[in-house]
Amino acid sequence: MRAAAALVALILIVCAPARADDVPLVADLSSHLVAITTGFTGTDVLLFGATDGPGDIVVVVRGPQKDIDVRRKERFGPIWVNATSVSLKDVPSYYRVASTRPLAEFAPDELQERYQLGLQNLRFNIPSTNLPPEETGAFRTALVRLKTENGLYNEEVGSVNMMSSRLFRTELHFPSNVPTGTYLVEVYLFRDNAVTSAEIVPFTVSKIGVGADVYDFAMNYGAIYGILSVMLAVAAGYAASAAFRRT
Amino acid sequence: MQIYLPIAEMSVNIFLILAMGGGVGLLSGLFGVGGGFLMTPLLIFIGVPPAVAVGTQANQIVASSVSGVLAHMRRGNVDFVMGGVLTAGGFVGSGLGVWVFNILKRLGHIDVTIGIGYVVFLGIVGGFMMYESLPIVIGKPLPKAFAISERGPGRHMWMHGLPFKMRFRRSKLYISALLPLTVGFLVGVLVATMGVGGGFLMVPAMIYLLGMPTQIVIGTSLFQIIFVTATTTLLQAAVNQSVDVVLALLLLIVGVVGAQVGARLAGRFKGEQLRVGLALLVLVVALRLALDLVIPPRDLFSLGGE
């Protein structure tokens, strides 16, 4: 419900009437496609924009939502076993927040919560479990921590650079394990402890080239892919044997 | 130099993968094992998702086994009749194994079952081989009371009373076909539940249960492994889409070369020396996996179902 309210608020802000020559905030990306090719080792995308005056900028990047199981090991006799598991729904597969200053200095807690700014304000849909709330909280914290260790969640205070109180820019980093799908970059302009303007820039992370063809073939024609893999292996084994026989 | 793996969805250092493939391939040719029990934990350790690690290494083992078997064939070290009977038992066994695997998965205990399975079987097999082979290698016989067995007539009397006797010329055996069928079946069950080629179980079973000569065992085991791993690759690709052909190619290009070198080296060692070597390797892996089960994990939490 609160998420829906936040969305409505966001749409209202984004669609707020403004004269073309008097837009308080514009932003765009250096590229709207992150292409995962065979040599992909992660990439940086430049987000840049301009404001109509001083203010603070917050940039939030969200990857496609997924359901994730968080498991906890417990001691069972002499060995450690995955005992308790909590599944969290609608978890962003990628989340990054960047800002000009620490959020607490210009964004009230209530707004941080409403727009889910910062890792501690991320809201996940946790289906009812028979665990006490503080227990599910531990699973939530573990998810954020593990995602951060994987390089998929990140909080960067001060990484948005402002120039002449008008132009701003920040580098968004995507590691090699970045999930594919449609991403949304939300840009907020804060003034006097309130959101003055906001903009959403979508972009795509997608596999391109030979790797993408292999992936599509494996997903769509699994059995043929398997037969070809086995034939390839037999041929390679035979070729190596023949090569060694001659020497 | 980094390369992106399309199915594993991650980028890896190409030289690390080549070194792993070559090293495991060498051991595979030397000891007549597929190397899955080494490669799967290694791949998972560098961050490859477990399902992709299992599916891909099965494919890679097909290549190194084909290459290894051809090298052993040229020296006449493959008993095709025995290999065929073992494979027939193996197909039935792996079918049952897949069924058991799914039940355990539903109950949510597959990971720990695989871990315990590895430790128990690798521990028993490695310990037994070490116990029997070490005295021969260091030149001191075991005290008579502790000697486990001697190959030859007079051993396993009840086995010789079984029907359906077959002559296995290459192995110099005249035994009931039920014996290799049962061995193939039991190993097949374990292969499917533990996701490996099964050479580390098949080799000692052939030596100690069937009484085959060690030199023949290695080639015949590789012959049998080809069929088991080819079936596994097909099933994994068709059902789980978890065979990464780019990773498999990298592993098998160096793996087949390693297997060739290993097969040549194997000719220079005595059977007992190879057995002690394999026993050591198996025990080290078992110990490592046992520690993983017992040592309190660095992180109690893990993510799944992504």
Interface residues (C-beta under 8 A of the other chain):
Chain A: I36 T37 T38 G39 F40 T41 G42 K66 D67 I68 D69 V70 R71 R72 K73 E74 R75 P78 I79 W80 V81 N82 S85 S87 S93 F139 A142 L143 R145 L146 K147 S176 N177 P179 T180 K207 G211 A212 V214 Y215 A218 M219 G222 A223 Y225 G226 I227 L228 S229 V230 L232 A233 V234 A236 G237 Y238 A239 A240 S241 F244 R245
Chain B: Q2 I3 Y4 P6 I7 E9 M10 S11 N59 Q60 V62 A63 S64 S65 V66 S67 G68 L70 A71 R74 G108 H109 D111 V112 G115 I116 I226 A230 T233 L234 L235 Q236 A237 A238 V239 Q241 V243 V245 V246 A248 L249 L252 I253 V256 V257 A259 Q260 L293 V294 I295 P296 P297 D299 L300 F301 S302 L303 G304 G305 E306
